[in-house]
Amino acid sequence: MHDKKITILNNLLSQIEQKIPFKDKSNPTISRANVGWQLDHALKVINRVCESLKRSNPIDYKKDFSLMRSILLPLCYIPRGQVKAPKIVKPPDIISTTNLQAQLNEARKQVKSLKSLDKKAHFKHFIFGTLPKTKTLRFLEMHTKHHLKIVNDIMKL
C-alpha cells in the first residue's frame, strides 16, 4: 500500500520537474500566482510534511475525527481559493529554477525516506487534523495534484 503511494508521489514529482521550465508563465484568470509559485509551494509542502512525519513519535499518535478530512481525502480533491497557504510554505517573491530543482531533489529524498517510517508516524494538519502515515501520503497526493491542476490550467493559454 505505501509503496503504491510512494510511486504516485514520485510520479507527481516528475510532473513538477517537467513544469519547471514554465515557472514564469501566468494567467490571472486562473490564479494570481504563476507556475513557479504553484510548484514552489507544492514542493515546500512535501518537504515540510515529510520532515514533520519523520519527527513525530508514533507512540503519541491519537486518532481524531475531521469532517473535512472524511469528505475530501477519499475524493482526492481540494476546492480552489478556499484556504491561504501558511507562512512556512509560502514561496519567496523571486523563484529561481535552481531553487526549484534543489527543492525537487530534496522532495525525492524525503519521499523515499518515508518507506521505513512506522504506520503511526503522523502529521498534524490545521484543517484535516492528525493524519497517520497512510492518510498523510494521501494528503500529499491530493495537495500536489491540486497545484498541478492549477499549473496545467495556467499553461492552457
ChimeraX attribute file (.defattr): number of C-alpha atoms within 10 A of each C-alpha:
attribute: neighborCount
match mode: 1-to-1
recipient: residues
	/A:1	6
	/A:2	15
	/A:3	11
	/A:4	9
	/A:5	18
	/A:6	20
	/A:7	13
	/A:8	16
	/A:9	24
	/A:10	17
	/A:11	13
	/A:12	17
	/A:13	22
	/A:14	13
	/A:15	15
	/A:16	26
	/A:17	15
	/A:18	10
	/A:19	18
	/A:20	19
	/A:21	12
	/A:22	14
	/A:23	19
	/A:24	14
	/A:25	15
	/A:26	20
	/A:27	17
	/A:28	9
	/A:29	8
	/A:30	14
	/A:31	16
	/A:32	10
	/A:33	17
	/A:34	20
	/A:35	29
	/A:36	25
	/A:37	23
	/A:38	23
	/A:39	28
	/A:40	26
	/A:41	22
	/A:42	26
	/A:43	27
	/A:44	21
	/A:45	21
	/A:46	27
	/A:47	21
	/A:48	16
	/A:49	22
	/A:50	25
	/A:51	16
	/A:52	15
	/A:53	22
	/A:54	20
	/A:55	12
	/A:56	18
	/A:57	13
	/A:58	17
	/A:59	10
	/A:60	10
	/A:61	17
	/A:62	11
	/A:63	11
	/A:64	9
	/A:65	11
	/A:66	12
	/A:67	10
	/A:68	12
	/A:69	19
	/A:70	11
	/A:71	11
	/A:72	15
	/A:73	18
	/A:74	12
	/A:75	10
	/A:76	16
	/A:77	15
	/A:78	17
	/A:79	8
	/A:80	11
	/A:81	7
	/A:82	7
	/A:83	9
	/A:84	7
	/A:85	11
	/A:86	9
	/A:87	7
	/A:88	10
	/A:89	16
	/A:90	16
	/A:91	19
	/A:92	10
	/A:93	7
	/A:94	8
	/A:95	16
	/A:96	15
	/A:97	15
	/A:98	10
	/A:99	12
	/A:100	22
	/A:101	16
	/A:102	12
	/A:103	19
	/A:104	24
	/A:105	14
	/A:106	16
	/A:107	23
	/A:108	18
	/A:109	13
	/A:110	18
	/A:111	21
	/A:112	16
	/A:113	14
	/A:114	20
	/A:115	14
	/A:116	9
	/A:117	14
	/A:118	16
	/A:119	15
	/A:120	19
	/A:121	22
	/A:122	29
	/A:123	24
	/A:124	16
	/A:125	13
	/A:126	8
	/A:127	11
	/A:128	20
	/A:129	16
	/A:130	20
	/A:131	25
	/A:132	21
	/A:133	23
	/A:134	15
	/A:135	19
	/A:136	22
	/A:137	22
	/A:138	21
	/A:139	24
	/A:140	23
	/A:141	22
	/A:142	20
	/A:143	19
	/A:144	24
	/A:145	20
	/A:146	18
	/A:147	21
	/A:148	20
	/A:149	12
	/A:150	20
	/A:151	27
	/A:152	12
	/A:153	16
	/A:154	19
	/A:155	16
	/A:156	7
	/A:157	8
